[in-house]
Amino acid sequence: MPRINDRIIAVGVVSLFAVTVFGCGKKDPAPPGTPKTMAGVKAPIQKKRSSVIAPPPQEKFDFSGKKDPFRSYMVATKSKLPLPSVTKNQLPIQKYDVNQFKVIGIITGLEENRAMVLDPTGKSHVIKAGSFIGPHNGRVQSIKPAVIEVVEQYREESGKIRNRVVTLTLPRKE
């Protein structure tokens, strides 16, 4: 006596065979690219036109003269004249801004002129041409009878190194 599971499998195999051999009886439609014919006359082929309209040409902008808003200002740029770096072992005279110093006296007539300046804390320093002063790599360029000229180097946003001349004057006696 055949079992029920064997009968179900047999019916499934027979129906699968019948479907594959006989099919469902429908004819396949013509492929979408072929024109339909009516009594041997071919329909005219219409050219496809895009419904998308091309955008108008846009103006191109030139950003070559503008600064980059995403570039970090903290990144040092490479240049031919690097700025002298401020070290951890800087002198006490390099801790204060050049404009905070007060000129006490200037000595002229020796081999090289010297000057005495007073820092904001009240400590005096003797400087000569070529001495470093201030945190911005300031260097004493010249000492004249009433004026001290200090040249500081700074880097602009564009990366160029510029010099700024700061003058310290000896106050006149009243």
JOSULFEN-V360316 format. One record per residue. RES is the residue in three letters. BURIAL is I if it has 16 or more other C-alpha atoms within 10 Angstrom, else O. D_FIRST is the distance of its C-alpha to the first C-alpha in Angstrom with 1 decimal. Layout:
# JOSULFEN-V360316
<<RES,BURIAL,D_FIRST> <RES,BURIAL,D_FIRST>>
This chain:
# JOSULFEN-V360316
<<MET,O,0.0> <PRO,O,3.8> <ARG,O,6.4> <ILE,O,9.5> <ASN,O,11.8> <ASP,O,10.4> <ARG,O,10.8> <ILE,O,14.2> <ILE,O,15.3> <ALA,O,14.5> <VAL,O,16.5> <GLY,O,19.2> <VAL,O,19.7> <VAL,O,20.0> <SER,O,22.4> <LEU,O,24.4> <PHE,O,24.8> <ALA,O,25.9> <VAL,O,28.5> <THR,O,29.9> <VAL,O,30.3> <PHE,O,31.6> <GLY,O,33.2> <CYS,O,34.5> <GLY,O,37.2> <LYS,O,40.2> <LYS,O,43.1> <ASP,O,44.5> <PRO,O,48.0> <ALA,O,51.0> <PRO,O,51.8> <PRO,O,54.4> <GLY,O,57.3> <THR,O,57.4> <PRO,O,59.5> <LYS,O,58.0> <THR,O,59.4> <MET,O,60.5> <ALA,O,61.2> <GLY,O,62.0> <VAL,O,64.4> <LYS,O,63.7> <ALA,O,64.4> <PRO,O,67.1> <ILE,O,66.1> <GLN,O,67.5> <LYS,O,68.6> <LYS,O,67.2> <ARG,O,69.7> <SER,O,69.3> <SER,O,69.6> <VAL,O,70.8> <ILE,O,74.6> <ALA,O,76.2> <PRO,O,78.2> <PRO,O,81.9> <PRO,O,83.4> <GLN,O,84.2> <GLU,O,87.4> <LYS,O,87.2> <PHE,O,88.9> <ASP,O,91.0> <PHE,O,90.7> <SER,O,92.7> <GLY,O,95.7> <LYS,O,93.7> <LYS,O,92.9> <ASP,O,89.3> <PRO,O,88.3> <PHE,O,85.4> <ARG,O,87.6> <SER,O,88.6> <TYR,O,92.3> <MET,O,91.8> <VAL,O,90.8> <ALA,O,93.8> <THR,O,94.3> <LYS,O,95.6> <SER,O,99.2> <LYS,O,102.0> <LEU,O,104.1> <PRO,O,102.0> <LEU,O,103.5> <PRO,O,104.8> <SER,O,102.3> <VAL,O,103.3> <THR,O,102.7> <LYS,O,102.2> <ASN,O,105.6> <GLN,O,107.6> <LEU,O,111.1> <PRO,O,112.1> <ILE,I,113.9> <GLN,I,110.6> <LYS,O,108.9> <TYR,I,110.8> <ASP,O,111.0> <VAL,I,114.1> <ASN,O,115.4> <GLN,O,115.5> <PHE,I,118.2> <LYS,I,121.9> <VAL,I,124.6> <ILE,O,127.3> <GLY,I,129.5> <ILE,I,129.8> <ILE,O,131.9> <THR,O,133.3> <GLY,O,135.7> <LEU,O,133.9> <GLU,O,132.0> <GLU,O,129.1> <ASN,I,129.0> <ARG,I,127.2> <ALA,I,126.2> <MET,I,125.3> <VAL,I,122.5> <LEU,I,121.4> <ASP,I,117.6> <PRO,O,116.3> <THR,O,116.5> <GLY,O,120.2> <LYS,O,119.9> <SER,I,122.1> <HIS,O,121.1> <VAL,O,123.3> <ILE,I,121.8> <LYS,I,123.0> <ALA,I,121.8> <GLY,O,118.4> <SER,O,117.3> <PHE,I,113.9> <ILE,I,113.9> <GLY,I,111.1> <PRO,I,107.3> <HIS,I,106.9> <ASN,I,108.4> <GLY,I,111.9> <ARG,I,114.6> <VAL,I,118.3> <GLN,I,119.6> <SER,I,123.3> <ILE,I,125.8> <LYS,O,128.8> <PRO,O,131.7> <ALA,I,130.0> <VAL,I,126.4> <ILE,I,123.4> <GLU,I,120.8> <VAL,I,117.2> <VAL,I,114.5> <GLU,I,110.9> <GLN,I,107.9> <TYR,I,104.9> <ARG,O,101.8> <GLU,O,101.1> <GLU,O,97.7> <SER,O,97.7> <GLY,O,98.1> <LYS,O,101.7> <ILE,O,104.2> <ARG,O,107.2> <ASN,O,110.5> <ARG,O,112.1> <VAL,O,115.7> <VAL,I,116.7> <THR,I,120.3> <LEU,I,121.8> <THR,I,125.4> <LEU,I,128.1> <PRO,O,129.3> <ARG,O,133.0> <LYS,O,135.5> <GLU,O,137.1>>
